[in-house]
Amino acid sequence: MADTSLGTPDQLRDPNYTPALAKAVPLGIQHVLAMFVSNVTPAIIVAGAAGFGFGSNSPDFPNMIYMIQMSMLFAGIATLFQTIGFGPVGARLPIVQGTSFAFLPVMIPAVAGQGTAGLAGLMTGIVIGGLFHTFLGSFIGRLRFALPPLVTGLIVLMIGLALVKVGIQYAAGGVPLMGKPEFGSLAMWTPALVVIVVTLALKFFTRGMMSVAAVLVGLLAGYVVAYAMGQVNFGNVARAGLFAFPTPFKWGIEFNTAIIIGMCFMAVISAIETVGDVSGICKGGAGREATDREIQGATYADGIGTAVAGVFGGLPNTSFSQNVGLISMTGVMSRHVVTIGAIFLIVCGLVPKFGAIVATVPINVLGGGVIVMFGMVCAAGVNMLSEVDWNRRNMVIFAVSLSVGLGLQLEPTALQHLPRTLQILLTSGLLPAAGLSIILNLVLPEEVA
């Protein structure tokens, strides 16, 4: 229920209304807490997949700190594109932008084991994908017919299924320990389990800020346990600077066809997700439908935010659904509240020491958090699928798409004779499942009762 001390009911539904600063600032910070862990996690996962994410003795470890900084900085900047906007860009609504999990099934194989050498191709693909995403804003509304809950639910479920393995690997000690006796040991699992238990306890047995920030507090609890067990290393914090500007094309430019196609395809999925988030914000916060201009402006901001982030070494941005729920819970529709949160993210993103502190989180502690987060992605997909009329047609579409997508993900060598570009695209599992479900849904006739 909305807090009436924040303003009148009409004021609370007005995106242009600003509560008193004493209330606006805490509300803005609350938005940051709700998305903070989800925002920086993709950068840590991509760095880890590339091979420079963990181990403070690695000469490339500062690059992970830099990617964490860019996650915060460009989440804040992309959020300002939404809340303040310019020209046709931005919905002028309280939309929080952040680094997208959805792109991970494409990004992980794109950089796997390549160190920083894989980042040039990845960042170039992100820039081009962001520009394509911006282009989608011109006609995004007309794409919605091809993406009913059967398709979108399957896509979201596949994103979660493609990532759950990462959570278990991290909780057990991560790729650096695989094949060693320490992998899967009680010492690795203990902090991860603390994260899960504390997160669940706070989410279901507390209210307000503690419930909203349950994953963040759970990670802090696991971090304390890991520190007590000697698993936290602060060596890089002292060496990190106090202030740094982002560097354009830090890792160069490289055109990789598989990455570019993957990023453009996922831009379509991200754009549709943003449409849903804009609709959810308007319905939950203002009790109305989103306008075409708001949906178009939000999509433009999504794409431009992603493209700009890619130029400076950041990952793709999208609207964050957890903040949509927060608006419905608080009843505060003010875009200026979210602007305050965006400024906080930008300040954090310009301070390398802050990124270095985040990077001290042990891989097993992070694993406990992502087990919860990636599981929730799967659950969100199942929830969307609950809206489907499960007749034989829809069951066949779901069965074939899931079987092919998940099967190729589990057995990537089945495509070893294809060109490398096609292998990367198809063995992610996500792209074939999404492509099949879209095509079959458009081609197969509806069942006659």
C-alpha positions as CSV (number, residue, x, y, z in Angstrom):
1,M,0.0,0.0,0.0
2,A,1.3,3.5,-0.9
3,D,2.5,5.7,1.9
4,T,0.2,8.7,1.9
5,S,2.7,10.9,3.7
6,L,4.7,10.9,0.4
7,G,1.9,12.9,-1.3
8,T,-1.7,12.8,-2.4
9,P,-2.9,9.9,-4.5
10,D,-2.9,12.0,-7.7
11,Q,0.6,13.2,-7.0
12,L,1.9,9.6,-6.4
13,R,0.5,8.6,-9.8
14,D,2.3,11.5,-11.5
15,P,5.7,10.7,-13.0
16,N,6.6,14.4,-12.8
17,Y,6.0,14.7,-9.1
18,T,8.9,14.8,-6.7
19,P,8.4,13.9,-3.0
20,A,10.3,15.8,-0.4
21,L,14.1,15.0,-0.6
22,A,14.0,13.4,2.9
23,K,11.8,10.7,1.4
24,A,12.9,10.8,-2.3
25,V,16.5,10.0,-1.5
26,P,15.8,6.8,0.5
27,L,13.3,5.7,-2.2
28,G,16.0,6.3,-4.9
29,I,18.6,4.3,-2.9
30,Q,16.0,1.5,-2.4
31,H,15.7,1.2,-6.2
32,V,19.5,0.8,-6.4
33,L,19.5,-1.9,-3.7
34,A,16.8,-3.8,-5.5
35,M,18.9,-4.1,-8.6
36,F,22.5,-3.7,-7.5
37,V,23.5,-7.4,-7.3
38,S,21.7,-8.3,-10.5
39,N,23.4,-5.3,-12.2
40,V,27.0,-6.2,-11.5
41,T,26.8,-10.0,-11.6
42,P,26.8,-10.3,-15.4
43,A,30.1,-8.4,-15.6
44,I,31.7,-10.8,-13.1
45,I,30.3,-13.8,-14.9
46,V,31.6,-12.7,-18.3
47,A,35.0,-11.8,-16.8
48,G,35.1,-15.3,-15.1
49,A,34.1,-17.0,-18.4
50,A,36.9,-15.1,-20.3
51,G,39.4,-16.2,-17.6
52,F,40.4,-13.1,-15.8
53,G,37.5,-12.8,-13.3
54,F,38.9,-14.3,-10.2
55,G,42.4,-14.5,-8.7
56,S,43.8,-11.2,-7.5
57,N,47.3,-12.2,-8.8
58,S,46.2,-12.2,-12.4
59,P,47.5,-9.2,-14.4
60,D,44.2,-8.9,-16.1
61,F,42.2,-8.7,-12.8
62,P,41.9,-4.9,-13.0
63,N,39.8,-5.4,-16.1
64,M,37.2,-7.1,-14.1
65,I,37.1,-4.1,-11.7
66,Y,36.7,-1.9,-14.8
67,M,33.8,-4.0,-16.1
68,I,32.1,-3.7,-12.7
69,Q,32.5,0.0,-12.8
70,M,31.0,0.2,-16.3
71,S,28.1,-1.8,-15.2
72,M,27.3,0.7,-12.5
73,L,28.1,3.8,-14.5
74,F,26.1,2.9,-17.6
75,A,23.2,1.5,-15.7
76,G,23.0,5.0,-14.2
77,I,23.4,6.8,-17.5
78,A,20.9,4.6,-19.3
79,T,18.4,5.2,-16.5
80,L,18.8,8.9,-17.0
81,F,18.0,8.3,-20.7
82,Q,14.7,6.9,-19.5
83,T,13.8,9.2,-16.7
84,I,15.0,12.5,-18.1
85,G,15.3,11.6,-21.8
86,F,16.2,13.8,-24.8
87,G,14.1,14.2,-28.0
88,P,12.2,11.0,-28.7
89,V,14.6,9.0,-26.5
90,G,13.3,7.9,-23.0
91,A,9.8,7.1,-21.7
92,R,10.0,9.8,-19.0
93,L,8.9,7.2,-16.5
94,P,10.5,5.7,-13.4
95,I,12.3,2.9,-15.4
96,V,15.5,1.5,-13.9
97,Q,18.0,0.3,-16.4
98,G,20.6,-2.3,-15.6
99,T,22.9,-5.0,-17.2
100,S,20.9,-7.7,-18.7
101,F,21.1,-11.4,-17.8
102,A,19.3,-12.3,-21.0
103,F,22.4,-11.8,-23.1
104,L,24.7,-14.1,-21.0
105,P,24.0,-17.3,-23.0
106,V,25.4,-15.5,-26.0
107,M,28.2,-13.6,-24.2
108,I,29.7,-16.5,-22.2
109,P,30.6,-18.7,-25.2
110,A,31.7,-15.6,-27.1
111,V,34.5,-14.9,-24.7
112,A,35.1,-18.4,-23.1
113,G,38.7,-18.9,-22.2
114,Q,40.0,-16.0,-24.4
115,G,41.0,-13.6,-21.7
116,T,40.7,-9.9,-22.7
117,A,41.3,-10.9,-26.3
118,G,37.7,-11.9,-26.6
119,L,36.4,-8.5,-25.4
120,A,37.0,-6.6,-28.7
121,G,34.5,-8.8,-30.6
122,L,32.0,-8.8,-27.7
123,M,32.0,-5.0,-27.2
124,T,31.7,-4.4,-31.0
125,G,28.8,-6.8,-31.1
126,I,27.1,-5.0,-28.1
127,V,27.5,-1.6,-29.9
128,I,25.9,-3.0,-33.2
129,G,23.2,-4.9,-31.2
130,G,22.4,-1.7,-29.3
131,L,22.0,0.3,-32.6
132,F,19.8,-2.5,-33.9
133,H,17.8,-2.3,-30.7
134,T,17.4,1.4,-31.2
135,F,16.1,0.8,-34.7
136,L,13.5,-1.6,-33.3
137,G,11.9,1.3,-31.4
138,S,10.4,2.6,-34.7
139,F,8.1,-0.4,-35.0
140,I,8.3,-2.4,-31.7
141,G,4.6,-2.4,-31.2
142,R,4.0,-4.3,-34.4
143,L,6.3,-7.2,-33.3
144,R,4.2,-8.1,-30.3
145,F,1.9,-10.3,-32.3
146,A,4.7,-12.8,-32.9
147,L,5.6,-13.1,-29.3
148,P,2.7,-14.5,-27.2
149,P,3.2,-15.9,-23.7
150,L,4.0,-19.4,-25.2
151,V,7.1,-17.9,-27.0
152,T,8.2,-15.3,-24.4
153,G,7.7,-17.8,-21.5
154,L,9.8,-20.4,-23.3
155,I,12.5,-17.8,-24.1
156,V,12.7,-16.7,-20.5
157,L,12.7,-20.3,-19.2
158,M,15.6,-21.1,-21.6
159,I,17.6,-18.1,-20.4
160,G,17.3,-19.4,-16.9
161,L,18.1,-23.0,-17.9
162,A,21.2,-21.9,-19.8
163,L,22.5,-20.2,-16.6
164,V,21.6,-22.4,-13.7
165,K,24.8,-24.5,-14.3
166,V,26.8,-21.3,-13.7
167,G,25.4,-20.9,-10.2
168,I,26.2,-24.4,-9.1
169,Q,29.7,-24.2,-10.5
170,Y,30.4,-20.9,-8.7
171,A,29.0,-22.2,-5.4
172,A,31.3,-25.2,-5.6
173,G,34.4,-23.0,-6.2
174,G,34.2,-22.0,-9.9
175,V,36.1,-23.0,-13.0
176,P,39.6,-22.3,-11.4
177,L,39.0,-25.1,-8.9
178,M,37.4,-27.6,-11.2
179,G,39.4,-30.9,-11.2
180,K,40.9,-30.0,-7.9
181,P,40.1,-31.5,-4.4
182,E,38.8,-28.1,-3.2
183,F,36.0,-28.0,-5.8
184,G,32.7,-28.8,-4.1
185,S,34.2,-28.9,-0.7
186,L,32.3,-27.9,2.5
187,A,34.6,-24.9,2.7
188,M,33.2,-23.7,-0.7
189,W,29.6,-24.6,-0.1
190,T,29.3,-23.2,3.4
191,P,29.3,-19.4,2.4
192,A,27.1,-20.2,-0.6
193,L,24.5,-21.9,1.6
194,V,24.5,-19.0,4.0
195,V,23.7,-16.7,1.2
196,I,20.7,-18.8,0.1
197,V,19.3,-19.3,3.7
198,V,19.6,-15.6,4.7
199,T,18.1,-14.5,1.4
200,L,15.1,-16.8,1.8
201,A,14.6,-15.8,5.4
202,L,14.6,-12.1,4.7
203,K,12.5,-12.4,1.6
204,F,9.7,-14.2,3.4
205,F,9.9,-13.2,7.0
206,T,10.7,-9.5,6.8
207,R,9.1,-6.5,5.1
208,G,10.1,-3.2,3.6
209,M,13.7,-2.5,2.7
210,M,15.1,-5.7,4.1
211,S,12.8,-7.8,2.0
212,V,13.5,-5.8,-1.1
213,A,17.3,-6.1,-0.6
214,A,17.2,-9.7,0.5
215,V,19.7,-11.0,-2.1
216,L,22.1,-8.1,-1.3
217,V,21.9,-8.7,2.5
218,G,22.3,-12.5,1.9
219,L,25.5,-11.9,-0.1
220,L,26.8,-9.7,2.7
221,A,26.1,-12.5,5.2
222,G,27.9,-15.0,3.0
223,Y,30.7,-12.5,2.5
224,V,31.2,-12.2,6.3
225,V,31.3,-16.0,6.6
226,A,33.8,-16.3,3.7
227,Y,36.0,-13.6,5.3
228,A,36.0,-15.5,8.6
229,M,37.1,-18.6,6.7
230,G,40.0,-16.7,5.0
231,Q,38.5,-16.6,1.5
232,V,38.4,-12.8,1.0
233,N,41.4,-11.0,-0.5
234,F,41.7,-7.2,-0.2
235,G,44.9,-6.9,-2.2
236,N,43.4,-5.1,-5.1
237,V,41.4,-2.6,-3.1
238,A,44.5,-0.7,-1.9
239,R,45.9,-0.5,-5.5
240,A,42.6,0.7,-7.1
241,G,42.4,4.5,-7.8
242,L,39.9,6.9,-6.3
243,F,38.5,8.2,-9.5
244,A,38.7,7.2,-13.2
245,F,36.9,8.1,-16.4
246,P,35.8,5.3,-18.8
247,T,38.0,4.5,-21.8
248,P,36.4,4.3,-25.3
249,F,37.2,1.1,-27.2
250,K,39.4,0.0,-24.4
251,W,39.9,-3.5,-26.0
252,G,39.7,-2.4,-29.7
253,I,37.2,-3.2,-32.4
254,E,36.6,-6.6,-33.9
255,F,33.7,-7.8,-36.1
256,N,32.5,-11.3,-35.1
257,T,29.5,-12.4,-37.1
258,A,28.2,-14.9,-34.5
259,I,28.3,-12.4,-31.7
260,I,26.7,-9.7,-33.8
261,I,23.8,-12.0,-34.9
262,G,23.4,-13.2,-31.4
263,M,23.3,-9.6,-30.0
264,C,20.8,-8.5,-32.6
265,F,18.5,-11.5,-32.0
266,M,18.6,-10.9,-28.2
267,A,17.9,-7.2,-28.8
268,V,14.4,-8.2,-30.1
269,I,13.8,-10.2,-26.9
270,S,15.1,-7.4,-24.7
271,A,12.9,-4.9,-26.5
272,I,9.8,-7.0,-25.9
273,E,10.8,-7.3,-22.2
274,T,11.0,-3.6,-22.0
275,V,7.5,-3.2,-23.5
276,G,6.2,-5.5,-20.8
277,D,8.0,-3.5,-18.1
278,V,6.7,-0.2,-19.3
279,S,3.2,-1.6,-19.4
280,G,3.7,-3.0,-15.9
281,I,4.9,0.4,-14.5
282,C,2.0,2.3,-16.0
283,K,-0.5,-0.2,-14.8
284,G,0.9,-0.8,-11.4
285,G,1.9,2.8,-10.6
286,A,-0.6,4.9,-12.5
287,G,-3.5,2.6,-13.2
288,R,-3.4,3.2,-16.9
289,E,-2.0,1.7,-20.1
290,A,1.3,2.8,-21.5
291,T,1.2,5.1,-24.5
292,D,2.8,4.4,-27.8
293,R,5.3,7.3,-27.3
294,E,6.3,5.9,-23.9
295,I,6.9,2.4,-25.3
296,Q,8.9,3.8,-28.3
297,G,10.9,6.2,-26.1
298,A,11.8,3.4,-23.7
299,T,13.0,1.1,-26.5
300,Y,15.1,3.9,-28.0
301,A,16.7,4.5,-24.5
302,D,17.3,0.7,-24.2
303,G,19.2,0.6,-27.5
304,I,21.2,3.8,-27.1
305,G,22.1,2.9,-23.5
306,T,23.4,-0.5,-24.7
307,A,25.4,1.0,-27.6
308,V,27.0,3.7,-25.5
309,A,27.9,1.1,-22.8
310,G,29.5,-1.1,-25.4
311,V,31.7,1.7,-26.6
312,F,33.2,2.1,-23.1
313,G,33.4,-1.6,-22.2
314,G,30.0,-2.0,-20.6
315,L,27.5,-4.8,-21.2
316,P,23.9,-4.6,-22.7
317,N,21.4,-2.7,-20.7
318,T,17.7,-3.4,-20.3
319,S,14.8,-2.3,-18.0
320,F,14.8,-4.1,-14.7
321,S,11.6,-6.0,-13.9
322,Q,12.3,-6.2,-10.1
323,N,12.0,-2.4,-9.9
324,V,8.6,-2.5,-11.7
325,G,7.4,-4.6,-8.7
326,L,8.9,-2.1,-6.3
327,I,6.9,0.8,-7.9
328,S,3.7,-1.2,-7.5
329,M,4.7,-1.9,-3.8
330,T,5.6,1.7,-2.9
331,G,2.9,3.3,-5.1
332,V,5.4,6.1,-6.0
333,M,5.4,6.8,-9.8
334,S,7.9,9.7,-9.6
335,R,10.6,9.5,-12.3
336,H,12.7,11.9,-10.3
337,V,13.0,9.4,-7.4
338,V,14.6,6.9,-9.9
339,T,16.8,9.8,-11.2
340,I,18.3,10.1,-7.7
341,G,19.1,6.4,-7.7
342,A,20.7,6.8,-11.2
343,I,23.0,9.5,-9.9
344,F,24.1,7.3,-7.1
345,L,25.0,4.5,-9.6
346,I,27.0,7.0,-11.7
347,V,29.0,8.2,-8.8
348,C,29.8,4.6,-7.8
349,G,30.8,3.8,-11.4
350,L,33.4,6.5,-11.4
351,V,35.2,5.2,-8.3
352,P,37.5,2.2,-9.0
353,K,37.9,1.5,-5.3
354,F,34.1,0.7,-5.2
355,G,34.5,-1.7,-8.1
356,A,37.5,-3.3,-6.4
357,I,35.5,-3.8,-3.2
358,V,32.7,-5.5,-5.2
359,A,35.4,-7.7,-6.9
360,T,36.5,-9.0,-3.5
361,V,33.3,-11.1,-3.2
362,P,34.5,-14.7,-3.5
363,I,33.2,-16.8,-6.4
364,N,31.4,-19.2,-4.1
365,V,29.5,-16.4,-2.3
366,L,28.4,-15.0,-5.6
367,G,27.3,-18.6,-6.5
368,G,24.9,-18.6,-3.7
369,G,23.3,-15.4,-5.0
370,V,23.1,-16.4,-8.6
371,I,21.5,-19.8,-7.7
372,V,18.6,-17.8,-6.4
373,M,18.6,-15.2,-9.2
374,F,18.9,-17.7,-12.1
375,G,16.3,-19.9,-10.5
376,M,14.0,-16.9,-10.4
377,V,14.5,-16.4,-14.1
378,C,13.3,-19.9,-14.7
379,A,10.4,-19.3,-12.4
380,A,9.4,-16.2,-14.2
381,G,9.4,-18.1,-17.5
382,V,7.1,-20.8,-15.9
383,N,4.8,-18.1,-14.6
384,M,4.5,-16.6,-18.1
385,L,3.8,-20.1,-19.5
386,S,0.9,-20.5,-17.0
387,E,-1.1,-18.1,-19.2
388,V,-0.9,-20.5,-22.2
389,D,-3.8,-22.5,-23.4
390,W,-2.1,-25.9,-23.3
391,N,-3.8,-27.5,-26.3
392,R,-2.0,-30.1,-28.5
393,R,-0.7,-27.4,-30.9
394,N,1.0,-25.4,-28.2
395,M,2.3,-28.5,-26.5
396,V,4.0,-29.6,-29.7
397,I,5.5,-26.1,-30.2
398,F,6.9,-26.1,-26.7
399,A,8.1,-29.7,-26.8
400,V,10.0,-29.4,-30.1
401,S,11.5,-26.0,-29.3
402,L,12.6,-27.0,-25.8
403,S,14.0,-30.4,-26.9
404,V,16.1,-28.9,-29.7
405,G,17.3,-25.9,-27.7
406,L,18.1,-27.7,-24.5
407,G,19.5,-30.7,-26.3
408,L,22.0,-28.7,-28.3
409,Q,23.0,-26.8,-25.2
410,L,23.6,-30.1,-23.3
411,E,25.4,-31.8,-26.3
412,P,27.2,-29.1,-28.3
413,T,29.4,-31.6,-30.1
414,A,26.4,-32.7,-32.1
415,L,27.1,-29.7,-34.3
416,Q,30.9,-30.0,-34.5
417,H,30.8,-30.2,-38.3
418,L,29.1,-26.9,-38.7
419,P,31.0,-23.6,-39.2
420,R,32.2,-22.1,-35.9
421,T,29.8,-19.1,-36.2
422,L,26.8,-21.4,-36.4
423,Q,28.1,-23.6,-33.6
424,I,28.3,-20.6,-31.3
425,L,24.8,-19.4,-32.2
426,L,23.1,-22.8,-32.0
427,T,24.8,-24.4,-29.0
428,S,23.7,-21.6,-26.8
429,G,20.3,-23.4,-26.8
430,L,18.5,-20.1,-26.5
431,L,18.6,-19.0,-30.1
432,P,17.3,-22.3,-31.7
433,A,14.6,-22.6,-29.0
434,A,13.4,-19.0,-29.6
435,G,13.7,-19.2,-33.3
436,L,11.8,-22.5,-33.6
437,S,9.0,-21.4,-31.2
438,I,8.5,-18.1,-33.1
439,I,8.4,-19.8,-36.5
440,L,6.2,-22.7,-35.5
441,N,3.8,-20.3,-33.7
442,L,3.4,-18.3,-36.9
443,V,3.2,-21.3,-39.3
444,L,1.2,-24.0,-37.5
445,P,-2.6,-23.5,-37.7
446,E,-4.7,-23.0,-34.6
447,E,-6.6,-26.1,-33.5
448,V,-10.3,-26.2,-34.4
449,A,-12.5,-27.0,-31.4
